[in-house]
Amino acid sequence: MVTRKRTAALLTAAVTAAALALSGCGGAAGGADPTDVNPEGEIEPREISWLLSRPADGGVITAMEQIADEYAADHPGFSLNLITTPDRPSYIQKYETLAAANKLPELFDTDATPFAQKLAGQDRMVDIDLLLADLGLDDDYREAALSYQRFDDGSLYMVPFEFQLEVFWYNTAIFEQAGVSVPATLDDFPAMCTALRSAGVTPIALDGQDQWPLERYMAYYPFRLTGADFIQDLKNGDASFADPAGQAAARWLADLGEAGCFAEGFSSTGYADAQALFTSGKAAVYNIGTWELGNLATEALDPAVQGSVDYFTLPTVEGAVTAEDEYVTPSGIGMAVNAQTYDPLVRDFLGYALERYPEIYAATGALSPTTTAQTTIPADATDLYSRLVTQADEVGTAIAMPWDTQLDPATNTRLQQELTLLVQGDITPEEFTTTMDAALAENLR
């Protein structure tokens, strides 16, 4: 587990690397054309590398290893070197340091961050819109999966390999015993929590130790009120936390804390412990994505709670500009293609890999980023599994983007720290917005 002090050190290093890269220290090699997606020349097999931030035994890597072996069988001399760093802060440090030194490999993982957008602006990433169209695959992808990878200007430089829905899992038996209903709006959460507390259960299980789950809650109210506008303007310096959307979010988080929505000592509760609170029936609600289908929607779930688990999607608010079918639907960290090392081999391998990938990946029970592959429902799945697979085809186009992929590292770290203080009642909403606006102004200089 990475400590807060260690995380902060890594992020500081990442910011330093970013400054080097964007100031031109080791800048673009020159000559790369990100729009030349079908370069002329012979396909000459060699080793190509992919810098990844994914679990080594996860579905993405497993599928791509199989595909690389198949491709190598027909292209002797080819191999795919997977450089894996699953820990995200460590990965960011490595990725941005290599970018600063102009030593990124042929393929590399990145979110649609301001750093990545500046790399694209330096012509260092292949235009994925053009590549998918050239490969005849552009119509295969879910619109929401591609939208998650796009920069604010709509350009696309990353390929999605996943698709997820983030929902609120809840225990129907606990809700019934406490006399509460699924919240119709976000403003119904505090009353729901108060009733659940009175019934003797923890209202919401939260992985406070990793901090990003609490940051999700901060993103919800602004998304309902403004769509993507608030977070986009915030990171560009065109909005402030003191704006109506930011104030509404801060007040809502403070209300959640005052209502005791999260477990005592939530800031030190880890991922596995938060999940265990819910799966053991000690917590009523758990906000997590469909990457946990295998644990929450199969017979692997404790039989004592298995028949009582259901889910609801992100509630709306009065005056919402986003629809009920629009919420957090991420397609994970994307894969970028290095324009400086792009050649006929890389294009040919990607053409083969992206054609084969959806079927292989969906066979593992995962949601494919395309609409061309049917997810294999496990034999031990509950009805929730197939319901969520079906729901994946019914999501809207607007996405509540996770703020940890949008804000600069320094602002994001400060936000996570201040959110914990806000929910604990150690600071007021007004103190929170004032502190965050000062941090934002400092980091945008």
Backbone hydrogen bonds in HBPLUS format (Angstrom, degrees):
<---DONOR---> <-ACCEPTOR-->    atom                        ^
c    i                          cat <-CA-CA->   ^        H-A-AA   ^      H-
h    n   atom  resd res      DA  || num        DHA   H-A  angle D-A-AA Bond
n    s   type  num  typ     dist DA aas  dist angle  dist       angle   num
A0007-THR N   A0003-THR O   2.78 MM   4  6.02 160.3  1.82 153.5 159.5     1
A0008-ALA N   A0004-ARG O   2.90 MM   4  6.07 162.3  1.93 149.8 154.2     2
A0009-ALA N   A0005-LYS O   3.06 MM   4  6.30 152.4  2.14 142.7 150.1     3
A0010-LEU N   A0006-ARG O   2.97 MM   4  6.25 158.9  2.02 151.9 157.2     4
A0011-LEU N   A0007-THR O   2.91 MM   4  6.15 159.4  1.95 153.1 159.0     5
A0012-THR N   A0008-ALA O   2.91 MM   4  6.10 150.0  2.01 143.5 151.9     6
A0013-ALA N   A0009-ALA O   3.02 MM   4  6.29 155.0  2.08 145.1 151.6     7
A0014-ALA N   A0010-LEU O   2.90 MM   4  6.19 147.8  2.01 143.0 152.7     8
A0015-VAL N   A0011-LEU O   2.89 MM   4  6.19 153.4  1.96 147.8 154.0     9
A0016-THR N   A0012-THR O   3.03 MM   4  6.33 156.3  2.08 147.3 153.5    10
A0017-ALA N   A0013-ALA O   2.92 MM   4  6.21 159.8  1.96 149.2 154.6    11
A0018-ALA N   A0014-ALA O   2.83 MM   4  6.05 154.7  1.89 147.3 154.9    12
A0019-ALA N   A0015-VAL O   2.94 MM   4  6.22 154.0  2.01 147.0 153.5    13
A0020-LEU N   A0016-THR O   3.08 MM   4  6.42 153.7  2.15 147.2 154.0    14
A0021-ALA N   A0017-ALA O   2.94 MM   4  6.24 163.4  1.97 154.1 158.2    15
A0022-LEU N   A0018-ALA O   2.90 MM   4  6.05 166.7  1.92 156.1 159.3    16
A0023-SER N   A0019-ALA O   2.97 MM   4  5.89 129.0  2.24 137.9 149.3    17
A0025-CYS N   A0020-LEU O   3.02 MM   5  5.22 136.5  2.21 167.6 163.1    18
A0024-GLY N   A0021-ALA O   3.32 MM   3  5.56 160.0  2.36 102.8 108.5    19
A0027-GLY N   A0024-GLY O   3.03 MM   3  4.31 142.2  2.17 119.6 108.0    20
A0036-ASP N   A0033-ASP O   3.03 MM   3  5.49 164.2  2.06 117.9 123.0    21
A0127-ASP N   A0034-PRO O   2.94 MM  93  5.40 178.9  1.94 135.2 135.5    22
A0037-VAL N   A0035-THR O   3.04 MM   2  5.57 126.1  2.34 106.3  91.0    23
A0048-ILE N   A0079-SER O   2.98 MM  31  6.43 159.0  2.03 165.0 167.1    24
A0081-ASN N   A0048-ILE O   2.81 MM  33  6.07 170.0  1.82 158.3 161.5    25
A0107-LEU N   A0049-SER O   3.07 MM  58  6.23 148.9  2.17 156.1 161.7    26
A0050-TRP N   A0081-ASN O   2.87 MM  31  6.20 155.4  1.94 164.9 163.6    27
A0083-ILE N   A0050-TRP O   2.90 MM  33  5.97 168.8  1.91 151.7 155.2    28
A0051-LEU N   A0107-LEU O   2.96 MM  56  6.26 159.7  2.00 139.8 138.8    29
A0109-ASP N   A0051-LEU O   2.86 MM  58  6.16 143.9  1.99 161.0 172.2    30
A0052-LEU N   A0083-ILE O   2.82 MM  31  5.87 168.8  1.83 148.3 152.2    31
A0085-THR N   A0052-LEU O   3.03 MM  33  6.17 153.5  2.11 139.8 147.4    32
A0058-GLY N   A0055-PRO O   3.05 MM   3  4.97 165.6  2.07 109.7 111.7    33
A0062-THR N   A0058-GLY O   3.05 MM   4  6.15 165.7  2.08 155.8 160.3    34
A0063-ALA N   A0059-GLY O   3.01 MM   4  5.97 160.2  2.05 141.8 147.0    35
A0064-MET N   A0060-VAL O   2.99 MM   4  6.20 162.2  2.02 150.4 155.7    36
A0065-GLU N   A0061-ILE O   2.84 MM   4  5.98 149.7  1.93 152.3 159.9    37
A0066-GLN N   A0062-THR O   3.23 MM   4  6.46 159.4  2.27 144.1 148.7    38
A0067-ILE N   A0063-ALA O   3.01 MM   4  6.30 158.7  2.06 148.4 154.7    39
A0068-ALA N   A0064-MET O   2.85 MM   4  5.96 158.0  1.90 144.6 150.6    40
A0069-ASP N   A0065-GLU O   3.03 MM   4  6.23 154.2  2.10 146.5 152.8    41
A0070-GLU N   A0066-GLN O   3.04 MM   4  6.33 156.2  2.10 147.0 153.5    42
A0071-TYR N   A0067-ILE O   2.93 MM   4  6.19 162.0  1.96 152.6 157.3    43
A0072-ALA N   A0068-ALA O   2.89 MM   4  6.04 155.9  1.95 145.7 152.5    44
A0073-ALA N   A0069-ASP O   3.08 MM   4  6.28 141.1  2.24 141.7 150.9    45
A0074-ASP N   A0071-TYR O   3.14 MM   3  5.49 136.4  2.33 104.4 115.1    46
A0075-HIS N   A0071-TYR O   2.98 MM   4  6.11 116.9  2.39 135.3 152.7    47
A0078-PHE N   A0075-HIS O   2.98 MM   3  5.84 149.0  2.08 151.3 155.5    48
A0091-TYR N   A0087-ASP O   2.92 MM   4  6.11 152.1  2.00 152.3 161.5    49
A0092-ILE N   A0088-ARG O   2.89 MM   4  6.12 162.5  1.92 160.9 164.2    50
A0093-GLN N   A0089-PRO O   3.15 MM   4  6.40 157.6  2.20 145.1 150.5    51
A0094-LYS N   A0090-SER O   3.08 MM   4  6.36 161.0  2.11 147.7 152.4    52
A0095-TYR N   A0091-TYR O   2.79 MM   4  5.98 173.9  1.80 165.4 166.6    53
A0096-GLU N   A0092-ILE O   2.94 MM   4  5.97 170.4  1.95 151.1 153.9    54
A0097-THR N   A0093-GLN O   3.01 MM   4  6.01 148.1  2.12 140.5 149.6    55
A0098-LEU N   A0094-LYS O   2.96 MM   4  6.15 162.8  1.99 153.6 157.7    56
A0099-ALA N   A0095-TYR O   2.97 MM   4  6.17 150.2  2.06 141.9 150.9    57
A0100-ALA N   A0096-GLU O   2.97 MM   4  6.11 151.9  2.05 138.2 145.1    58
A0101-ALA N   A0097-THR O   3.11 MM   4  6.39 144.8  2.24 141.8 151.0    59
A0103-LYS N   A0098-LEU O   2.79 MM   5  4.95 177.5  1.79 149.9 150.7    60
A0102-ASN N   A0099-ALA O   3.07 MM   3  4.88 156.7  2.13  99.6 106.3    61
A0338-ASN N   A0106-GLU O   2.84 MM 232  5.02 166.6  1.86 142.8 146.3    62
A0108-PHE N   A0336-ALA O   3.03 MM 228  5.30 157.5  2.09 141.9 146.2    63
A0336-ALA N   A0108-PHE O   2.67 MM 228  5.30 173.4  1.68 162.4 161.1    64
A0110-THR N   A0334-GLY O   2.88 MM 224  5.46 154.0  1.95 144.9 152.0    65
A0334-GLY N   A0110-THR O   3.10 MM 224  5.46 139.1  2.27 134.1 135.2    66
A0117-GLN N   A0113-THR O   2.98 MM   4  6.28 155.8  2.04 151.9 159.2    67
A0118-LYS N   A0114-PRO O   3.08 MM   4  6.31 146.3  2.19 143.2 151.0    68
A0119-LEU N   A0115-PHE O   3.11 MM   4  6.48 147.0  2.22 144.6 154.0    69
A0120-ALA N   A0116-ALA O   2.95 MM   4  6.29 158.1  2.00 151.0 156.6    70
A0121-GLY N   A0117-GLN O   2.91 MM   4  6.16 146.8  2.03 138.0 147.6    71
A0122-GLN N   A0118-LYS O   3.08 MM   4  6.33 121.9  2.44 133.8 147.4    72
A0122-GLN N   A0119-LEU O   2.99 MM   3  5.09 141.9  2.14  98.9 110.5    73
A0124-ARG N   A0119-LEU O   3.21 MM   5  5.62 155.5  2.27 145.5 147.9    74
A0123-ASP N   A0120-ALA O   2.94 MM   3  5.14 153.0  2.02 114.8 116.5    75
A0339-ALA N   A0124-ARG O   3.17 MM 215  5.04 162.8  2.20 104.8 109.1    76
A0126-VAL N   A0337-VAL O   2.86 MM 211  5.41 159.7  1.90 154.2 160.8    77
A0131-LEU N   A0127-ASP O   3.07 MM   4  6.33 153.0  2.14 141.6 150.0    78
A0128-ILE N   A0156-LEU O   2.96 MM  28  5.52 139.2  2.13 136.8 143.8    79
A0132-LEU N   A0128-ILE O   2.89 MM   4  5.92 177.5  1.89 154.1 154.8    80
A0133-ALA N   A0129-ASP O   3.17 MM   4  6.27 155.3  2.23 140.9 147.9    81
A0134-ASP N   A0130-LEU O   2.89 MM   4  6.04 155.1  1.95 145.9 153.1    82
A0135-LEU N   A0131-LEU O   2.91 MM   4  6.17 143.9  2.05 148.2 158.3    83
A0137-LEU N   A0132-LEU O   2.82 MM   5  5.06 157.2  1.87 159.1 156.8    84
A0136-GLY N   A0133-ALA O   3.07 MM   3  4.98 150.4  2.16  97.6 106.8    85
A0140-ASP N   A0137-LEU O   2.97 MM   3  5.31 157.0  2.02 113.8 121.3    86
A0371-THR N   A0140-ASP O   2.80 MM 231  5.84 158.6  1.85 173.8 178.5    87
A0142-ARG N   A0369-PRO O   2.90 MM 227  5.92 177.0  1.90 150.0 150.9    88
A0146-LEU N   A0142-ARG O   3.18 MM   4  6.55 157.4  2.24 154.4 159.1    89
A0147-SER N   A0143-GLU O   2.85 MM   4  6.02 159.4  1.89 151.1 158.0    90
A0148-TYR N   A0144-ALA O   3.10 MM   4  6.17 150.8  2.18 143.0 148.3    91
A0149-GLN N   A0146-LEU O   2.97 MM   3  5.30 135.1  2.17 105.6 117.9    92
A0150-ARG N   A0147-SER O   3.17 MM   3  5.18 149.2  2.27 100.5 109.5    93
A0151-PHE N   A0155-SER O   2.99 MM   4  5.56 157.8  2.04 155.9 162.2    94
A0154-GLY N   A0151-PHE O   2.88 MM   3  5.36 163.1  1.91 120.9 124.5    95
A0159-VAL N   A0335-MET O   2.88 MM 176  5.04 158.6  1.92 132.2 137.0    96
A0335-MET N   A0159-VAL O   2.98 MM 176  5.04 158.1  2.02 134.3 140.7    97
A0164-GLN N   A0330-PRO O   2.82 MM 166  5.42 146.2  1.93 163.2 174.5    98
A0290-THR N   A0165-LEU O   2.92 MM 125  5.49 128.3  2.19 137.3 152.7    99
A0166-GLU N   A0328-VAL O   2.99 MM 162  5.48 157.1  2.05 174.6 167.8   100
A0167-VAL N   A0288-ILE O   3.18 MM 121  5.90 157.1  2.24 142.9 137.6   101
A0288-ILE N   A0167-VAL O   3.12 MM 121  5.90 141.0  2.28 170.1 171.6   102
A0168-PHE N   A0312-PHE O   2.85 MM 144  5.28 169.5  1.86 170.8 170.3   103
A0312-PHE N   A0168-PHE O   2.85 MM 144  5.28 148.0  1.95 139.2 149.2   104
A0169-TRP N   A0286-TYR O   2.84 MM 117  5.11 158.2  1.89 152.5 145.8   105
A0286-TYR N   A0169-TRP O   2.85 MM 117  5.11 148.2  1.95 147.6 151.7   106
A0170-TYR N   A0310-ASP O   2.85 MM 140  5.48 162.3  1.88 137.6 140.9   107
A0310-ASP N   A0170-TYR O   2.95 MM 140  5.48 158.5  2.00 158.0 164.8   108
A0171-ASN N   A0284-ALA O   2.93 MM 113  5.22 145.8  2.05 146.9 153.8   109
A0175-PHE N   A0171-ASN O   3.05 MM   4  6.34 161.8  2.08 153.7 159.3   110
A0172-THR N   A0308-SER O   2.63 MM 136  5.08 154.7  1.69 161.2 159.1   111
A0176-GLU N   A0172-THR O   2.94 MM   4  6.12 158.6  1.99 146.5 152.0   112
A0177-GLN N   A0173-ALA O   2.98 MM   4  6.19 161.2  2.01 148.8 153.8   113
A0178-ALA N   A0174-ILE O   2.95 MM   4  6.12 150.1  2.04 148.0 156.0   114
A0179-GLY N   A0175-PHE O   2.92 MM   4  5.99 113.5  2.37 136.4 153.1   115
A0180-VAL N   A0175-PHE O   2.98 MM   5  5.20 164.1  2.01 149.5 150.5   116
A0179-GLY N   A0176-GLU O   3.13 MM   3  4.99 146.2  2.25  95.0 105.3   117
A0188-ASP N   A0185-THR O   3.07 MM   3  5.43 159.9  2.11 108.7 115.2   118
A0186-LEU N   A0316-THR O   2.95 MM 130  6.13 147.1  2.06 162.4 169.5   119
A0189-PHE N   A0186-LEU O   3.10 MM   3  5.61 166.5  2.12 116.0 120.3   120
A0192-MET N   A0188-ASP O   3.11 MM   4  6.27 157.8  2.16 151.7 158.6   121
A0193-CYS N   A0189-PHE O   2.88 MM   4  6.13 158.9  1.92 160.1 165.8   122
A0194-THR N   A0190-PRO O   2.94 MM   4  6.21 156.9  1.99 150.4 156.7   123
A0195-ALA N   A0191-ALA O   3.07 MM   4  6.28 161.9  2.10 150.4 154.1   124
A0196-LEU N   A0192-MET O   3.01 MM   4  6.24 157.4  2.07 148.4 154.9   125
A0197-ARG N   A0193-CYS O   2.84 MM   4  6.01 157.3  1.89 151.7 158.0   126
A0198-SER N   A0194-THR O   3.02 MM   4  6.23 153.8  2.09 143.0 150.1   127
A0199-ALA N   A0195-ALA O   3.10 MM   4  6.37 130.3  2.36 135.0 147.9   128
A0199-ALA N   A0196-LEU O   3.06 MM   3  4.97 131.0  2.31  92.3 106.0   129
A0201-VAL N   A0196-LEU O   3.24 MM   5  5.85 171.6  2.25 151.1 149.5   130
A0200-GLY N   A0197-ARG O   2.94 MM   3  5.17 158.1  1.99 107.1 113.6   131
A0202-THR N   A0282-LYS O   3.15 MM  80  6.24 159.0  2.19 163.3 157.2   132
A0284-ALA N   A0202-THR O   2.97 MM  82  6.46 147.4  2.08 159.0 169.5   133
A0285-VAL N   A0203-PRO O   2.90 MM  82  6.07 128.9  2.17 140.7 156.2   134
A0204-ILE N   A0261-CYS O   2.77 MM  57  5.61 140.8  1.92 172.7 173.9   135
A0205-ALA N   A0285-VAL O   2.83 MM  80  6.16 167.9  1.84 169.8 166.6   136
A0211-GLN N   A0208-GLY O   3.26 MM   3  4.99 141.6  2.41  93.4 104.4   137
A0209-GLN N   A0269-THR O   2.98 MM  60  5.38 164.6  2.00 149.0 143.9   138
A0212-TRP N   A0210-ASP O   2.73 MM   2  5.74 141.5  1.87  99.2  95.0   139
A0214-LEU N   A0211-GLN O   3.19 MM   3  5.60 126.5  2.50 109.3 121.1   140
A0215-GLU N   A0211-GLN O   3.20 MM   4  6.51 153.5  2.28 149.2 157.2   141
A0216-ARG N   A0212-TRP O   3.05 MM   4  6.36 134.4  2.27 145.2 156.1   142
A0217-TYR N   A0214-LEU O   3.03 MM   3  5.38 123.0  2.36 102.9 115.8   143
A0219-ALA N   A0215-GLU O   3.26 MM   4  6.59 138.2  2.45 141.3 151.5   144
A0219-ALA N   A0216-ARG O   2.98 MM   3  5.22 131.0  2.22 101.4 114.8   145
A0220-TYR N   A0217-TYR O   3.27 MM   3  5.37 143.7  2.41  99.9 109.4   146
A0223-PHE N   A0219-ALA O   3.14 MM   4  6.17 151.5  2.23 146.3 154.6   147
A0224-ARG N   A0220-TYR O   3.07 MM   4  6.37 159.7  2.11 155.9 160.7   148
A0225-LEU N   A0221-TYR O   3.03 MM   4  6.27 153.7  2.10 152.1 159.9   149
A0226-THR N   A0222-PRO O   2.78 MM   4  5.73 152.2  1.85 151.1 157.4   150
A0227-GLY N   A0223-PHE O   2.77 MM   4  4.32 143.5  1.90 124.1 129.3   151
A0321-VAL N   A0224-ARG O   2.80 MM  97  5.99 154.3  1.87 165.4 174.3   152
A0229-ASP N   A0226-THR O   3.36 MM   3  5.56 149.5  2.46 126.7 122.6   153
A0232-GLN N   A0228-ALA O   3.13 MM   4  6.19 162.4  2.16 159.1 164.6   154
A0233-ASP N   A0229-ASP O   2.86 MM   4  5.99 165.6  1.88 155.4 159.5   155
A0234-LEU N   A0230-PHE O   2.77 MM   4  5.87 151.6  1.85 148.0 157.3   156
A0235-LYS N   A0231-ILE O   3.10 MM   4  6.20 169.0  2.11 148.4 149.4   157
A0236-ASN N   A0232-GLN O   3.26 MM   4  6.36 132.9  2.50 135.5 147.5   158
A0238-ASP N   A0233-ASP O   2.69 MM   5  4.64 144.5  1.81 153.6 150.4   159
A0237-GLY N   A0234-LEU O   3.18 MM   3  5.27 162.5  2.21 105.0 110.1   160
A0243-ASP N   A0240-SER O   3.05 MM   3  5.45 164.7  2.07 111.5 116.0   161
A0246-GLY N   A0243-ASP O   2.98 MM   3  5.33 117.0  2.39 109.8 125.4   162
A0247-GLN N   A0243-ASP O   2.88 MM   4  6.10 163.7  1.91 164.9 170.4   163
A0248-ALA N   A0244-PRO O   2.90 MM   4  6.00 159.2  1.94 148.3 154.1   164
A0249-ALA N   A0245-ALA O   3.11 MM   4  6.26 156.2  2.17 140.1 146.1   165
A0250-ALA N   A0246-GLY O   2.98 MM   4  6.20 161.2  2.02 147.9 153.1   166
A0251-ARG N   A0247-GLN O   2.92 MM   4  6.12 163.9  1.94 153.5 157.5   167
A0252-TRP N   A0248-ALA O   2.98 MM   4  6.12 156.6  2.03 144.1 150.9   168
A0253-LEU N   A0249-ALA O   2.93 MM   4  6.19 161.6  1.96 153.3 157.7   169
A0254-ALA N   A0250-ALA O   2.99 MM   4  6.19 158.0  2.04 146.7 153.0   170
A0255-ASP N   A0251-ARG O   2.86 MM   4  6.10 151.2  1.94 146.1 154.5   171
A0256-LEU N   A0252-TRP O   2.90 MM   4  6.21 150.2  1.99 147.8 156.0   172
A0257-GLY N   A0253-LEU O   3.02 MM   4  6.31 155.9  2.08 146.7 152.9   173
A0258-GLU N   A0254-ALA O   2.90 MM   4  6.17 161.5  1.93 150.8 155.7   174
A0259-ALA N   A0255-ASP O   2.94 MM   4  6.08 146.5  2.06 144.2 152.7   175
A0261-CYS N   A0256-LEU O   3.03 MM   5  5.38 171.4  2.03 161.5 159.8   176
A0260-GLY N   A0257-GLY O   3.01 MM   3  5.14 157.6  2.06 106.1 112.6   177
A0266-PHE N   A0263-ALA O   3.08 MM   3  5.13 122.2  2.43 144.2 133.0   178
A0268-SER N   A0265-GLY O   3.09 MM   3  5.89 163.7  2.11 124.3 128.8   179
A0269-THR N   A0266-PHE O   3.06 MM   3  5.01 165.0  2.08 106.9 111.4   180
A0274-ALA N   A0270-GLY O   2.93 MM   4  6.08 156.7  1.98 152.5 158.8   181
A0275-GLN N   A0271-TYR O   3.08 MM   4  6.34 162.9  2.11 150.9 155.5   182
A0276-ALA N   A0272-ALA O   2.93 MM   4  6.10 153.0  2.00 143.4 151.4   183
A0277-LEU N   A0273-ASP O   2.99 MM   4  6.24 144.8  2.12 144.3 152.7   184
A0278-PHE N   A0274-ALA O   3.41 MM   4  6.80 151.3  2.50 144.0 149.8   185
A0278-PHE N   A0275-GLN O   3.11 MM   3  5.33 120.5  2.48  98.4 112.1   186
A0279-THR N   A0275-GLN O   2.88 MM   4  6.17 174.2  1.89 160.9 162.2   187
A0280-SER N   A0276-ALA O   2.96 MM   4  5.74 136.4  2.15 140.0 147.7   188
A0282-LYS N   A0277-LEU O   2.89 MM   5  5.10 132.1  2.13 160.9 172.4   189
A0283-ALA N   A0277-LEU O   2.93 MM   6  5.33 122.3  2.27 133.3 127.3   190
A0281-GLY N   A0278-PHE O   3.02 MM   3  5.28 160.6  2.05 110.3 116.5   191
A0292-GLU N   A0289-GLY O   3.09 MM   3  6.14 164.7  2.12 124.9 128.2   192
A0293-LEU N   A0290-THR O   3.07 MM   3  5.06 157.8  2.13 112.2 110.6   193
A0295-ASN N   A0292-GLU O   3.01 MM   3  5.38 140.0  2.17 109.3 120.2   194
A0296-LEU N   A0292-GLU O   2.93 MM   4  6.06 151.5  2.01 158.1 167.5   195
A0297-ALA N   A0293-LEU O   2.78 MM   4  5.03 152.0  1.86 143.7 145.0   196
A0382-THR N   A0297-ALA O   2.82 MM  85  5.28 169.2  1.84 127.1 129.0   197
A0301-LEU N   A0298-THR O   3.15 MM   3  6.08 171.9  2.16 123.4 125.6   198
A0299-GLU N   A0380-ASP O   2.86 MM  81  5.50 134.7  2.06 141.3 155.2   199
A0305-VAL N   A0302-ASP O   2.98 MM   3  5.75 154.5  2.04 124.4 130.4   200
A0306-GLN N   A0302-ASP O   2.93 MM   4  5.83 135.0  2.13 148.4 159.9   201
A0308-SER N   A0305-VAL O   2.84 MM   3  5.27 158.4  1.89 119.0 126.3   202
A0320-ALA N   A0317-VAL O   3.21 MM   3  5.40 139.7  2.39 137.2 129.8   203
A0326-GLU N   A0323-ALA O   3.03 MM   3  5.36 156.3  2.09 116.9 118.6   204
A0396-GLY N   A0325-ASP O   2.78 MM  71  5.16 172.4  1.79 131.4 130.4   205
A0400-ALA N   A0327-TYR O   3.14 MM  73  5.17 167.9  2.15 109.1 112.7   206
A0341-THR N   A0338-ASN O   3.33 MM   3  5.70 148.1  2.44 106.5 114.2   207
A0347-ARG N   A0343-ASP O   3.08 MM   4  6.36 167.5  2.10 162.7 166.5   208
A0348-ASP N   A0344-PRO O   2.92 MM   4  6.00 159.6  1.96 144.2 150.3   209
A0349-PHE N   A0345-LEU O   2.86 MM   4  6.07 165.9  1.88 159.8 163.1   210
A0350-LEU N   A0346-VAL O   2.97 MM   4  6.09 164.3  2.00 149.0 153.7   211
A0351-GLY N   A0347-ARG O   2.89 MM   4  6.08 154.4  1.96 148.5 155.8   212
A0352-TYR N   A0348-ASP O   3.10 MM   4  6.37 156.0  2.16 145.9 151.3   213
A0353-ALA N   A0349-PHE O   2.75 MM   4  5.94 169.4  1.76 158.3 162.0   214
A0354-LEU N   A0350-LEU O   2.87 MM   4  5.76 172.0  1.87 149.8 152.5   215
A0356-ARG N   A0352-TYR O   3.10 MM   4  6.30 154.1  2.17 148.9 155.5   216
A0357-TYR N   A0353-ALA O   2.81 MM   4  5.72 156.8  1.86 157.4 163.9   217
A0361-TYR N   A0357-TYR O   2.88 MM   4  5.93 171.9  1.89 173.1 175.7   218
A0362-ALA N   A0358-PRO O   2.90 MM   4  5.90 166.5  1.92 150.3 154.6   219
A0363-ALA N   A0359-GLU O   3.16 MM   4  6.18 137.5  2.35 136.4 146.4   220
A0364-THR N   A0361-TYR O   3.05 MM   3  5.61 159.5  2.09 113.6 120.1   221
A0365-GLY N   A0362-ALA O   3.05 MM   3  5.45 164.5  2.07 114.9 118.5   222
A0376-THR N   A0362-ALA O   3.00 MM  14  6.12 171.3  2.01 144.9 142.3   223
A0381-ALA N   A0378-PRO O   3.15 MM   3  5.26 160.9  2.19 114.9 114.5   224
A0385-TYR N   A0382-THR O   3.15 MM   3  5.78 144.0  2.29 114.7 122.2   225
A0387-ARG N   A0383-ASP O   3.07 MM   4  6.24 153.5  2.15 147.6 155.9   226
A0388-LEU N   A0384-LEU O   2.94 MM   4  6.10 158.1  1.99 150.0 154.0   227
A0389-VAL N   A0385-TYR O   3.04 MM   4  6.33 152.6  2.11 147.4 155.7   228
A0390-THR N   A0386-SER O   2.96 MM   4  6.10 156.8  2.01 143.8 149.6   229
A0391-GLN N   A0387-ARG O   2.87 MM   4  6.11 151.1  1.95 140.8 149.7   230
A0392-ALA N   A0388-LEU O   3.04 MM   4  6.20 137.4  2.23 140.2 149.5   231
A0393-ASP N   A0390-THR O   3.05 MM   3  5.66 152.4  2.12 114.3 121.7   232
A0394-GLU N   A0391-GLN O   2.85 MM   3  5.06 162.1  1.89 114.5 119.0   233
A0401-MET N   A0399-ILE O   2.97 MM   2  5.55 112.1  2.45 111.8  94.5   234
A0405-THR N   A0402-PRO O   3.17 MM   3  5.85 162.4  2.21 116.7 121.9   235
A0406-GLN N   A0403-TRP O   2.95 MM   3  4.93 155.3  2.01 104.6 112.7   236
A0407-LEU N   A0403-TRP O   3.06 MM   4  6.07 167.1  2.07 169.9 165.9   237
A0412-ASN N   A0408-ASP O   2.93 MM   4  6.04 163.3  1.95 162.7 168.2   238
A0413-THR N   A0409-PRO O   2.93 MM   4  6.06 159.7  1.98 148.8 153.3   239
A0414-ARG N   A0410-ALA O   3.12 MM   4  6.33 162.6  2.15 146.4 151.0   240
A0415-LEU N   A0411-THR O   2.85 MM   4  6.03 156.0  1.91 148.5 155.9   241
A0416-GLN N   A0412-ASN O   3.01 MM   4  6.26 161.9  2.05 152.0 155.5   242
A0417-GLN N   A0413-THR O   3.17 MM   4  6.42 156.5  2.22 145.7 151.8   243
A0418-GLU N   A0414-ARG O   2.94 MM   4  6.16 163.5  1.97 155.0 159.3   244
A0419-LEU N   A0415-LEU O   2.86 MM   4  6.00 152.7  1.93 153.2 160.6   245
A0420-THR N   A0416-GLN O   3.35 MM   4  6.53 156.6  2.41 141.4 145.8   246
A0421-LEU N   A0417-GLN O   3.34 MM   4  6.68 158.7  2.39 144.1 149.3   247
A0422-LEU N   A0418-GLU O   2.85 MM   4  6.08 152.9  1.93 148.1 156.2   248
A0423-VAL N   A0419-LEU O   2.95 MM   4  6.17 167.8  1.97 156.3 157.7   249
A0424-GLN N   A0420-THR O   3.01 MM   4  6.11 150.7  2.10 144.6 153.1   250
A0426-ASP N   A0421-LEU O   2.85 MM   5  5.04 143.2  1.99 160.9 158.8   251
A0425-GLY N   A0422-LEU O   3.09 MM   3  5.19 151.0  2.18 100.3 109.3   252
A0432-PHE N   A0428-THR O   2.89 MM   4  6.14 155.4  1.95 152.2 159.8   253
A0433-THR N   A0429-PRO O   3.00 MM   4  6.25 166.2  2.02 151.2 152.9   254
A0434-THR N   A0430-GLU O   3.05 MM   4  6.19 161.8  2.09 146.9 152.3   255
A0435-THR N   A0431-GLU O   2.94 MM   4  6.03 166.2  1.96 148.9 153.0   256
A0436-MET N   A0432-PHE O   2.94 MM   4  6.10 164.8  1.96 154.5 159.0   257
A0437-ASP N   A0433-THR O   2.93 MM   4  6.00 153.0  2.00 144.7 151.6   258
A0438-ALA N   A0434-THR O   3.12 MM   4  6.33 152.5  2.20 144.4 151.4   259
A0439-ALA N   A0435-THR O   3.01 MM   4  6.29 156.1  2.07 147.1 153.9   260
A0440-LEU N   A0436-MET O   2.82 MM   4  5.96 157.4  1.87 146.8 153.4   261
A0441-ALA N   A0437-ASP O   2.96 MM   4  6.08 162.3  1.99 143.8 148.4   262
A0442-GLU N   A0438-ALA O   3.02 MM   4  6.20 157.5  2.08 144.6 150.8   263
A0443-ASN N   A0439-ALA O   2.98 MM   4  6.15 160.8  2.02 150.4 155.0   264
A0444-LEU N   A0440-LEU O   3.00 MM   4  6.08 129.9  2.26 144.9 157.0   265
A0445-ARG N   A0442-GLU O   3.44 MM   3  5.68 161.0  2.48 103.3 108.7   266
